[in-house]
């Protein structure tokens, strides 16, 4: 990899997202190029990517076919309006995407991010209930420790308190939260789905009794919770949620922004678990992160209900300037082709046992109090430093980047690993070895 020749920027003007700005600017971590499984830092080091960028570069970095598709489209159709107009690539991508979705999910609404995909899902749920004559169904049930992006809707149904507290006074009303499923006393060091915890879905019955089934529009969950620290659903939990939602006329929304596009060895977590939602949000791996894009898929019956409720004119007053943007659609088409041509979902499924063995070998590493995994995802939970929650994992993150030449992600005191699906067996063990060295180096 070669370092592009660009002027050295000042670090003063940029307000960085989800970043300890003062700490970063005191000791920056700058990435200047990428290829396949590695980034290159501004000081010329190759950095092994243990997080697929940010859960999103599933096919590895700078893949030529994706780059070529973007360049070709940029030179022929840089933009096309999506309101009352269209262009062929967005329709073609929707057709291709539907072939990967669970049976019955055959309508796609494009946006620009996972946050927008979730907010679109919430609006679709409300529009559906209004169209069928139940406007009183306006409550959403999220889950504690859930992450659904940073839109007002996503923060409201999300359950990560640090994301919510600054904005709590203005979050959506009519929201409640299921309990999360993480319990070290019962589930520590589970390999794959833990056996304990399916009964936690029954909290929905309590909420139905409290609020009334007729007031609840939808339940919103990540089938595999990622950003909160890799929480794997207990055996039978999602099946129970699906059954309860169906019984009470409540829509089930899956946030598959992280779990989609092969991360669990299937196109989507819905297929891995054998549980089909009514609405599904996705983003990240849709374009291999080369161009921002999100999408919300729905069961055809929901689309028909909303669209047929209006005799003429716009049926759903929602959308974005860049919905189905030509460059994003081109990147999505090339990405889905690449997944199929290289069998990357199957590759992830094949590598999962090796990955499980490797990450669970960290059980004896310093400070490790839990290891959990599914597909090509792992969470390594560390014992918090007394009085300084999150500090130990952050130190491991910094050490990994500067000393071990590896990129990991941390949330609280949990290390999250989610490499590109192109990772080799040798690189799996290299990545886990680098994490071990970082844990040995910190206090």
PAZA-748348 format. One record per residue (C-alpha): residue number from 0; residue in one letter; x, y, z. Coordinates in pm, whole numbers. Last residue first. Example, Ala and Ser with C-alpha at 12.3 -4.5 7.8 and 13.67 -1.06 7.14 Angstrom:
<rs>
+------+------+--------+--------+--------+
: resi : resn :      x :      y :      z :
+------+------+--------+--------+--------+
:    1 :    s :   1367 :   -106 :    714 :
:    0 :    a :   1230 :   -450 :    780 :
+------+------+--------+--------+--------+
</rs>
This chain:
<rs>
+------+------+--------+--------+--------+
: resi : resn :      x :      y :      z :
+------+------+--------+--------+--------+
:  442 :    x :   -286 :   -282 :   3390 :
:  441 :    x :   -200 :   -300 :   3023 :
:  440 :    x :     69 :   -496 :   2837 :
:  439 :    x :    -63 :   -849 :   2885 :
:  438 :    x :   -402 :   -741 :   2755 :
:  437 :    x :   -237 :   -590 :   2446 :
:  436 :    x :    -43 :   -910 :   2385 :
:  435 :    x :   -362 :  -1114 :   2408 :
:  434 :    x :   -535 :   -887 :   2158 :
:  433 :    x :   -242 :   -928 :   1919 :
:  432 :    x :   -261 :  -1305 :   1952 :
:  431 :    x :   -634 :  -1296 :   1871 :
:  430 :    x :   -557 :  -1103 :   1553 :
:  429 :    x :   -273 :  -1335 :   1448 :
:  428 :    x :   -489 :  -1639 :   1519 :
:  427 :    x :   -763 :  -1512 :   1292 :
:  426 :    x :   -500 :  -1397 :   1041 :
:  425 :    x :   -370 :  -1752 :   1002 :
:  424 :    x :   -723 :  -1883 :    948 :
:  423 :    x :   -772 :  -1621 :    678 :
:  422 :    x :   -995 :  -1313 :    696 :
:  421 :    x :  -1212 :  -1250 :    390 :
:  420 :    x :  -1527 :  -1215 :    602 :
:  419 :    x :  -1385 :   -884 :    721 :
:  418 :    x :  -1320 :   -889 :   1095 :
:  417 :    x :  -1580 :   -849 :   1372 :
:  416 :    x :  -1413 :   -821 :   1713 :
:  415 :    x :  -1566 :   -636 :   2007 :
:  414 :    x :  -1362 :   -567 :   2319 :
:  413 :    x :  -1586 :   -501 :   2618 :
:  412 :    x :  -1506 :   -269 :   2907 :
:  411 :    x :  -1741 :      5 :   2785 :
:  410 :    x :  -1753 :    -39 :   2412 :
:  409 :    x :  -1427 :   -134 :   2245 :
:  408 :    x :  -1335 :   -186 :   1882 :
:  407 :    x :  -1019 :   -349 :   1750 :
:  406 :    x :   -763 :   -232 :   1495 :
:  405 :    x :   -428 :   -407 :   1504 :
:  404 :    x :    -67 :   -295 :   1474 :
:  403 :    x :     27 :   -438 :   1817 :
:  402 :    x :    190 :   -130 :   1971 :
:  401 :    x :      1 :    177 :   1849 :
:  400 :    x :   -333 :     25 :   1750 :
:  399 :    x :   -356 :   -262 :   1997 :
:  398 :    x :   -223 :    -46 :   2278 :
:  397 :    x :   -490 :    217 :   2217 :
:  396 :    x :   -769 :    -44 :   2216 :
:  395 :    x :   -629 :   -217 :   2527 :
:  394 :    x :   -618 :    119 :   2705 :
:  393 :    x :   -981 :    176 :   2608 :
:  392 :    x :  -1070 :   -167 :   2747 :
:  391 :    x :   -912 :    -78 :   3081 :
:  390 :    x :  -1068 :    268 :   3101 :
:  389 :    x :  -1426 :    155 :   3038 :
:  388 :    x :  -1535 :    188 :   3400 :
:  387 :    x :  -1286 :    383 :   3610 :
:  386 :    x :  -1370 :    347 :   3980 :
:  385 :    x :  -1190 :     15 :   4009 :
:  384 :    x :  -1075 :    -98 :   3664 :
:  383 :    x :  -1349 :   -300 :   3499 :
:  382 :    x :  -1302 :   -676 :   3455 :
:  381 :    x :  -1288 :   -732 :   3082 :
:  380 :    x :  -1549 :   -864 :   2841 :
:  379 :    x :  -1431 :  -1019 :   2516 :
:  378 :    x :  -1707 :  -1003 :   2255 :
:  377 :    x :  -1682 :  -1201 :   1934 :
:  376 :    x :  -1829 :  -1188 :   1585 :
:  375 :    x :  -1752 :  -1408 :   1285 :
:  374 :    x :  -2050 :  -1639 :   1338 :
:  373 :    x :  -2145 :  -1620 :   1704 :
:  372 :    x :  -1923 :  -1544 :   1999 :
:  371 :    x :  -1894 :  -1480 :   2371 :
:  370 :    x :  -1589 :  -1446 :   2596 :
:  369 :    x :  -1629 :  -1345 :   2958 :
:  368 :    x :  -1432 :  -1230 :   3264 :
:  367 :    x :  -1101 :  -1150 :   3091 :
:  366 :    x :   -873 :   -938 :   3313 :
:  365 :    x :   -550 :  -1106 :   3202 :
:  364 :    x :   -580 :  -1382 :   2940 :
:  363 :    x :   -703 :  -1726 :   3050 :
:  362 :    x :  -1031 :  -1708 :   2857 :
:  361 :    x :   -845 :  -1576 :   2554 :
:  360 :    x :   -856 :  -1928 :   2404 :
:  359 :    x :  -1226 :  -1860 :   2358 :
:  358 :    x :  -1138 :  -1628 :   2070 :
:  357 :    x :   -942 :  -1893 :   1882 :
:  356 :    x :  -1185 :  -2181 :   1927 :
:  355 :    x :  -1482 :  -1971 :   1817 :
:  354 :    x :  -1296 :  -1837 :   1512 :
:  353 :    x :  -1201 :  -2187 :   1404 :
:  352 :    x :  -1566 :  -2294 :   1440 :
:  351 :    x :  -1689 :  -1983 :   1249 :
:  350 :    x :  -1457 :  -2019 :    949 :
:  349 :    x :  -1698 :  -2234 :    748 :
:  348 :    x :  -1996 :  -2008 :    818 :
:  347 :    x :  -1795 :  -1701 :    723 :
:  346 :    x :  -1685 :  -1869 :    402 :
:  345 :    x :  -2046 :  -1955 :    321 :
:  344 :    x :  -2134 :  -1587 :    347 :
:  343 :    x :  -1826 :  -1500 :    142 :
:  342 :    x :  -1904 :  -1730 :   -149 :
:  341 :    x :  -1656 :  -1543 :   -369 :
:  340 :    x :  -1893 :  -1481 :   -660 :
:  339 :    x :  -2195 :  -1430 :   -436 :
:  338 :    x :  -2045 :  -1177 :   -195 :
:  337 :    x :  -1880 :  -1003 :   -491 :
:  336 :    x :  -2207 :   -967 :   -678 :
:  335 :    x :  -2369 :   -821 :   -366 :
:  334 :    x :  -2086 :   -569 :   -344 :
:  333 :    x :  -2101 :   -472 :   -711 :
:  332 :    x :  -2475 :   -404 :   -692 :
:  331 :    x :  -2436 :   -214 :   -365 :
:  330 :    x :  -2155 :      3 :   -500 :
:  329 :    x :  -2367 :     89 :   -804 :
:  328 :    x :  -2665 :    169 :   -580 :
:  327 :    x :  -2448 :    390 :   -361 :
:  326 :    x :  -2314 :    577 :   -663 :
:  325 :    x :  -2665 :    621 :   -809 :
:  324 :    x :  -2819 :    742 :   -479 :
:  323 :    x :  -3101 :    512 :   -367 :
:  322 :    x :  -3232 :    770 :   -119 :
:  321 :    x :  -2999 :   1071 :   -143 :
:  320 :    x :  -3253 :   1349 :    -99 :
:  319 :    x :  -3423 :   1145 :    172 :
:  318 :    x :  -3771 :   1001 :    214 :
:  317 :    x :  -4102 :   1017 :    399 :
:  316 :    x :  -4459 :   1114 :    323 :
:  315 :    x :  -4596 :    769 :    242 :
:  314 :    x :  -4887 :    738 :     -6 :
:  313 :    x :  -4804 :   1029 :   -235 :
:  312 :    x :  -5092 :   1099 :   -472 :
:  311 :    x :  -5402 :    893 :   -542 :
:  310 :    x :  -5653 :    657 :   -378 :
:  309 :    x :  -5450 :    621 :    -60 :
:  308 :    x :  -5486 :    312 :    162 :
:  307 :    x :  -5349 :     97 :   -119 :
:  306 :    x :  -4991 :    215 :    -60 :
:  305 :    x :  -4992 :    152 :    315 :
:  304 :    x :  -5161 :   -188 :    307 :
:  303 :    x :  -4969 :   -307 :      2 :
:  302 :    x :  -4637 :   -215 :    161 :
:  301 :    x :  -4726 :   -403 :    479 :
:  300 :    x :  -4843 :   -708 :    283 :
:  299 :    x :  -4514 :   -719 :     93 :
:  298 :    x :  -4319 :   -778 :    414 :
:  297 :    x :  -4075 :   -497 :    464 :
:  296 :    x :  -3713 :   -410 :    392 :
:  295 :    x :  -3549 :    -92 :    515 :
:  294 :    x :  -3227 :     14 :    347 :
:  293 :    x :  -2915 :    211 :    429 :
:  292 :    x :  -2636 :    351 :    216 :
:  291 :    x :  -2303 :    528 :    257 :
:  290 :    x :  -2060 :    459 :    -28 :
:  289 :    x :  -1766 :    216 :      3 :
:  288 :    x :  -1911 :     73 :    325 :
:  287 :    x :  -1913 :   -280 :    176 :
:  286 :    x :  -2220 :   -144 :     -5 :
:  285 :    x :  -2486 :   -340 :    187 :
:  284 :    x :  -2228 :   -432 :    450 :
:  283 :    x :  -2304 :   -115 :    650 :
:  282 :    x :  -2683 :    -71 :    606 :
:  281 :    x :  -2984 :   -276 :    718 :
:  280 :    x :  -3325 :   -237 :    880 :
:  279 :    x :  -3578 :   -521 :    871 :
:  278 :    x :  -3957 :   -509 :    896 :
:  277 :    x :  -4208 :   -788 :    958 :
:  276 :    x :  -3947 :  -1014 :   1115 :
:  275 :    x :  -3858 :  -1369 :   1005 :
:  274 :    x :  -3707 :  -1608 :   1260 :
:  273 :    x :  -3499 :  -1903 :   1140 :
:  272 :    x :  -3202 :  -1800 :   1354 :
:  271 :    x :  -2951 :  -1788 :   1068 :
:  270 :    x :  -3220 :  -1672 :    827 :
:  269 :    x :  -3315 :  -1373 :   1041 :
:  268 :    x :  -2947 :  -1311 :   1111 :
:  267 :    x :  -2912 :  -1211 :    748 :
:  266 :    x :  -2739 :  -1343 :    437 :
:  265 :    x :  -2616 :  -1643 :    633 :
:  264 :    x :  -2275 :  -1711 :    790 :
:  263 :    x :  -2334 :  -1492 :   1096 :
:  262 :    x :  -2168 :  -1179 :    952 :
:  261 :    x :  -2292 :  -1269 :    607 :
:  260 :    x :  -2464 :   -954 :    492 :
:  259 :    x :  -2662 :   -856 :    801 :
:  258 :    x :  -2571 :   -873 :   1170 :
:  257 :    x :  -2450 :   -513 :   1201 :
:  256 :    x :  -2732 :   -313 :   1039 :
:  255 :    x :  -2969 :   -602 :   1104 :
:  254 :    x :  -3214 :   -410 :   1325 :
:  253 :    x :  -3507 :   -649 :   1330 :
:  252 :    x :  -3857 :   -506 :   1358 :
:  251 :    x :  -4146 :   -720 :   1485 :
:  250 :    x :  -4493 :   -577 :   1428 :
:  249 :    x :  -4750 :   -624 :   1704 :
:  248 :    x :  -5082 :   -798 :   1633 :
:  247 :    x :  -5088 :   -956 :   1980 :
:  246 :    x :  -5031 :  -1321 :   1889 :
:  245 :    x :  -4785 :  -1235 :   1615 :
:  244 :    x :  -4574 :  -1024 :   1850 :
:  243 :    x :  -4577 :  -1300 :   2112 :
:  242 :    x :  -4471 :  -1566 :   1862 :
:  241 :    x :  -4189 :  -1357 :   1722 :
:  240 :    x :  -4059 :  -1272 :   2069 :
:  239 :    x :  -4061 :  -1641 :   2162 :
:  238 :    x :  -3868 :  -1737 :   1848 :
:  237 :    x :  -3619 :  -1462 :   1925 :
:  236 :    x :  -3555 :  -1605 :   2271 :
:  235 :    x :  -3549 :  -1976 :   2183 :
:  234 :    x :  -3176 :  -2025 :   2246 :
:  233 :    x :  -3043 :  -1711 :   2411 :
:  232 :    x :  -2963 :  -1412 :   2190 :
:  231 :    x :  -2592 :  -1323 :   2162 :
:  230 :    x :  -2491 :   -992 :   2317 :
:  229 :    x :  -2187 :   -849 :   2139 :
:  228 :    x :  -2077 :   -539 :   2334 :
:  227 :    x :  -2341 :   -266 :   2319 :
:  226 :    x :  -2251 :   -199 :   1956 :
:  225 :    x :  -2339 :   -551 :   1846 :
:  224 :    x :  -2670 :   -694 :   1966 :
:  223 :    x :  -2751 :  -1006 :   1763 :
:  222 :    x :  -3120 :  -1016 :   1667 :
:  221 :    x :  -3111 :   -638 :   1719 :
:  220 :    x :  -3450 :   -547 :   1857 :
:  219 :    x :  -3754 :   -329 :   1785 :
:  218 :    x :  -4101 :   -435 :   1902 :
:  217 :    x :  -4381 :   -264 :   1712 :
:  216 :    x :  -4703 :    -65 :   1718 :
:  215 :    x :  -4822 :   -118 :   2075 :
:  214 :    x :  -5149 :     49 :   2184 :
:  213 :    x :  -5383 :   -238 :   2098 :
:  212 :    x :  -5179 :   -481 :   2306 :
:  211 :    x :  -5267 :   -286 :   2621 :
:  210 :    x :  -5011 :    -76 :   2808 :
:  209 :    x :  -4964 :   -277 :   3126 :
:  208 :    x :  -5086 :   -621 :   3016 :
:  207 :    x :  -4901 :   -590 :   2687 :
:  206 :    x :  -4594 :   -476 :   2878 :
:  205 :    x :  -4615 :   -781 :   3104 :
:  204 :    x :  -4648 :  -1007 :   2800 :
:  203 :    x :  -4341 :   -841 :   2650 :
:  202 :    x :  -4147 :   -939 :   2961 :
:  201 :    x :  -4195 :  -1292 :   2827 :
:  200 :    x :  -3889 :  -1238 :   2610 :
:  199 :    x :  -3678 :  -1284 :   2923 :
:  198 :    x :  -3789 :  -1649 :   2929 :
:  197 :    x :  -3538 :  -1728 :   2654 :
:  196 :    x :  -3257 :  -1650 :   2898 :
:  195 :    x :  -3037 :  -1952 :   2960 :
:  194 :    x :  -2896 :  -2181 :   2689 :
:  193 :    x :  -2647 :  -1930 :   2556 :
:  192 :    x :  -2621 :  -1904 :   2176 :
:  191 :    x :  -2271 :  -1961 :   2041 :
:  190 :    x :  -2005 :  -2074 :   2286 :
:  189 :    x :  -2104 :  -1945 :   2627 :
:  188 :    x :  -1813 :  -1811 :   2830 :
:  187 :    x :  -2039 :  -1647 :   3092 :
:  186 :    x :  -2408 :  -1721 :   3044 :
:  185 :    x :  -2575 :  -1777 :   3381 :
:  184 :    x :  -2393 :  -1553 :   3628 :
:  183 :    x :  -2267 :  -1341 :   3340 :
:  182 :    x :  -2620 :  -1226 :   3253 :
:  181 :    x :  -2681 :  -1047 :   2923 :
:  180 :    x :  -3036 :  -1083 :   2787 :
:  179 :    x :  -3151 :   -721 :   2788 :
:  178 :    x :  -3475 :   -627 :   2960 :
:  177 :    x :  -3757 :   -504 :   2735 :
:  176 :    x :  -3793 :   -130 :   2693 :
:  175 :    x :  -4084 :    111 :   2675 :
:  174 :    x :  -4163 :    397 :   2438 :
:  173 :    x :  -4476 :    614 :   2418 :
:  172 :    x :  -4290 :    945 :   2416 :
:  171 :    x :  -4005 :   1015 :   2176 :
:  170 :    x :  -3691 :   1174 :   2319 :
:  169 :    x :  -3673 :   1544 :   2403 :
:  168 :    x :  -3591 :   1547 :   2775 :
:  167 :    x :  -3363 :   1246 :   2739 :
:  166 :    x :  -3122 :   1412 :   2494 :
:  165 :    x :  -2808 :   1423 :   2710 :
:  164 :    x :  -2909 :   1094 :   2876 :
:  163 :    x :  -2973 :    882 :   2568 :
:  162 :    x :  -2641 :    772 :   2423 :
:  161 :    x :  -2491 :    718 :   2769 :
:  160 :    x :  -2799 :    514 :   2860 :
:  159 :    x :  -2770 :    256 :   2585 :
:  158 :    x :  -3129 :    141 :   2541 :
:  157 :    x :  -3239 :    228 :   2192 :
:  156 :    x :  -3607 :    292 :   2118 :
:  155 :    x :  -3564 :    664 :   2180 :
:  154 :    x :  -3214 :    683 :   2034 :
:  153 :    x :  -3337 :    525 :   1710 :
:  152 :    x :  -3637 :    752 :   1686 :
:  151 :    x :  -3436 :   1067 :   1747 :
:  150 :    x :  -3177 :    953 :   1496 :
:  149 :    x :  -2852 :    822 :   1646 :
:  148 :    x :  -2837 :    455 :   1557 :
:  147 :    x :  -3042 :    165 :   1683 :
:  146 :    x :  -2842 :     35 :   1976 :
:  145 :    x :  -3006 :   -185 :   2239 :
:  144 :    x :  -2862 :   -197 :   2591 :
:  143 :    x :  -3217 :   -203 :   2727 :
:  142 :    x :  -3464 :   -320 :   2465 :
:  141 :    x :  -3712 :   -142 :   2242 :
:  140 :    x :  -4092 :   -146 :   2261 :
:  139 :    x :  -4264 :    115 :   2048 :
:  138 :    x :  -4602 :    270 :   2126 :
:  137 :    x :  -4819 :    419 :   1850 :
:  136 :    x :  -5098 :    168 :   1799 :
:  135 :    x :  -5385 :    413 :   1855 :
:  134 :    x :  -5389 :    474 :   1480 :
:  133 :    x :  -5552 :    133 :   1427 :
:  132 :    x :  -5749 :    171 :   1103 :
:  131 :    x :  -5542 :    -41 :    865 :
:  130 :    x :  -5367 :    258 :    713 :
:  129 :    x :  -5288 :    398 :   1059 :
:  128 :    x :  -5126 :     69 :   1162 :
:  127 :    x :  -4915 :     62 :    848 :
:  126 :    x :  -4813 :    428 :    869 :
:  125 :    x :  -4693 :    379 :   1226 :
:  124 :    x :  -4484 :     76 :   1131 :
:  123 :    x :  -4346 :    253 :    824 :
:  122 :    x :  -4241 :    547 :   1041 :
:  121 :    x :  -4054 :    317 :   1279 :
:  120 :    x :  -3883 :    139 :    991 :
:  119 :    x :  -3779 :    469 :    833 :
:  118 :    x :  -3623 :    575 :   1164 :
:  117 :    x :  -3438 :    244 :   1164 :
:  116 :    x :  -3308 :    282 :    809 :
:  115 :    x :  -3210 :    641 :    881 :
:  114 :    x :  -2989 :    535 :   1171 :
:  113 :    x :  -2849 :    248 :    965 :
:  112 :    x :  -2738 :    492 :    700 :
:  111 :    x :  -2827 :    656 :    369 :
:  110 :    x :  -3185 :    556 :    287 :
:  109 :    x :  -3351 :    306 :     55 :
:  108 :    x :  -3700 :    152 :     97 :
:  107 :    x :  -3720 :   -215 :     -8 :
:  106 :    x :  -4022 :   -439 :    -74 :
:  105 :    x :  -4007 :   -817 :   -103 :
:  104 :    x :  -3981 :   -953 :    250 :
:  103 :    x :  -4207 :  -1250 :    191 :
:  102 :    x :  -3933 :  -1512 :    201 :
:  101 :    x :  -3628 :  -1393 :    394 :
:  100 :    x :  -3404 :  -1149 :    206 :
:   99 :    x :  -3122 :  -1241 :    -32 :
:   98 :    x :  -3332 :  -1234 :   -351 :
:   97 :    x :  -3487 :   -906 :   -231 :
:   96 :    x :  -3143 :   -745 :   -250 :
:   95 :    x :  -3102 :   -814 :   -620 :
:   94 :    x :  -3440 :   -664 :   -708 :
:   93 :    x :  -3377 :   -361 :   -484 :
:   92 :    x :  -3037 :   -315 :   -648 :
:   91 :    x :  -3193 :   -322 :   -994 :
:   90 :    x :  -3453 :    -63 :   -892 :
:   89 :    x :  -3182 :    166 :   -757 :
:   88 :    x :  -2969 :    113 :  -1068 :
:   87 :    x :  -3248 :    198 :  -1313 :
:   86 :    x :  -3299 :    562 :  -1211 :
:   85 :    x :  -3599 :    721 :  -1046 :
:   84 :    x :  -3826 :   1022 :  -1030 :
:   83 :    x :  -4124 :   1140 :   -818 :
:   82 :    x :  -3877 :   1209 :   -535 :
:   81 :    x :  -3553 :   1015 :   -592 :
:   80 :    x :  -3365 :   1282 :   -782 :
:   79 :    x :  -3076 :   1149 :   -992 :
:   78 :    x :  -2711 :   1210 :   -913 :
:   77 :    x :  -2365 :   1153 :  -1062 :
:   76 :    x :  -2493 :    959 :  -1362 :
:   75 :    x :  -2227 :    880 :  -1626 :
:   74 :    x :  -1885 :    953 :  -1477 :
:   73 :    x :  -1990 :    878 :  -1121 :
:   72 :    x :  -2137 :    548 :  -1241 :
:   71 :    x :  -1812 :    424 :  -1389 :
:   70 :    x :  -1611 :    538 :  -1087 :
:   69 :    x :  -1848 :    364 :   -843 :
:   68 :    x :  -1855 :     41 :  -1041 :
:   67 :    x :  -1476 :     43 :  -1076 :
:   66 :    x :  -1426 :     83 :   -701 :
:   65 :    x :  -1664 :   -204 :   -631 :
:   64 :    x :  -1491 :   -433 :   -881 :
:   63 :    x :  -1146 :   -333 :   -753 :
:   62 :    x :  -1207 :   -421 :   -384 :
:   61 :    x :  -1072 :   -136 :   -175 :
:   60 :    x :  -1095 :   -311 :    163 :
:   59 :    x :  -1228 :   -650 :    260 :
:   58 :    x :  -1560 :   -810 :    169 :
:   57 :    x :  -1736 :   -737 :    500 :
:   56 :    x :  -1627 :   -374 :    525 :
:   55 :    x :  -1913 :   -282 :    764 :
:   54 :    x :  -1869 :   -367 :   1132 :
:   53 :    x :  -1685 :    -36 :   1177 :
:   52 :    x :  -1380 :    -92 :    960 :
:   51 :    x :  -1422 :   -467 :    929 :
:   50 :    x :  -1346 :   -481 :   1304 :
:   49 :    x :  -1020 :   -673 :   1336 :
:   48 :    x :   -841 :   -482 :   1062 :
:   47 :    x :   -471 :   -565 :   1078 :
:   46 :    x :   -281 :   -234 :   1074 :
:   45 :    x :     12 :   -205 :    834 :
:   44 :    x :    248 :     68 :    956 :
:   43 :    x :    356 :    367 :    746 :
:   42 :    x :    342 :    652 :    997 :
:   41 :    x :      9 :    774 :    864 :
:   40 :    x :   -138 :    431 :    933 :
:   39 :    x :   -205 :    171 :    665 :
:   38 :    x :   -520 :    -36 :    688 :
:   37 :    x :   -521 :   -410 :    638 :
:   36 :    x :   -738 :   -707 :    546 :
:   35 :    x :   -792 :   -628 :    174 :
:   34 :    x :   -630 :   -291 :    109 :
:   33 :    x :   -648 :     36 :    300 :
:   32 :    x :   -504 :    386 :    293 :
:   31 :    x :   -438 :    687 :    517 :
:   30 :    x :   -550 :    585 :    866 :
:   29 :    x :   -478 :    830 :   1148 :
:   28 :    x :   -467 :    745 :   1518 :
:   27 :    x :   -385 :   1068 :   1698 :
:   26 :    x :   -217 :   1103 :   2039 :
:   25 :    x :   -318 :   1432 :   2206 :
:   24 :    x :   -586 :   1485 :   1941 :
:   23 :    x :   -741 :   1150 :   2025 :
:   22 :    x :   -744 :   1212 :   2400 :
:   21 :    x :   -908 :   1554 :   2363 :
:   20 :    x :  -1168 :   1424 :   2115 :
:   19 :    x :  -1275 :   1115 :   2310 :
:   18 :    x :  -1467 :    995 :   2005 :
:   17 :    x :  -1829 :    904 :   1924 :
:   16 :    x :  -1814 :   1151 :   1633 :
:   15 :    x :  -1514 :   1383 :   1582 :
:   14 :    x :  -1545 :   1762 :   1597 :
:   13 :    x :  -1300 :   1866 :   1323 :
:   12 :    x :  -1134 :   2209 :   1335 :
:   11 :    x :   -829 :   2150 :   1553 :
:   10 :    x :   -665 :   1848 :   1395 :
:    9 :    x :   -482 :   2051 :   1133 :
:    8 :    x :   -436 :   1861 :    813 :
:    7 :    x :   -104 :   1747 :    664 :
:    6 :    x :   -133 :   1809 :    292 :
:    5 :    x :   -198 :   1501 :     81 :
:    4 :    x :     42 :   1260 :    -83 :
:    3 :    x :   -138 :    926 :    -64 :
:    2 :    x :     46 :    657 :    133 :
:    1 :    x :    121 :    351 :    -74 :
:    0 :    x :      0 :      0 :      0 :
+------+------+--------+--------+--------+
</rs>
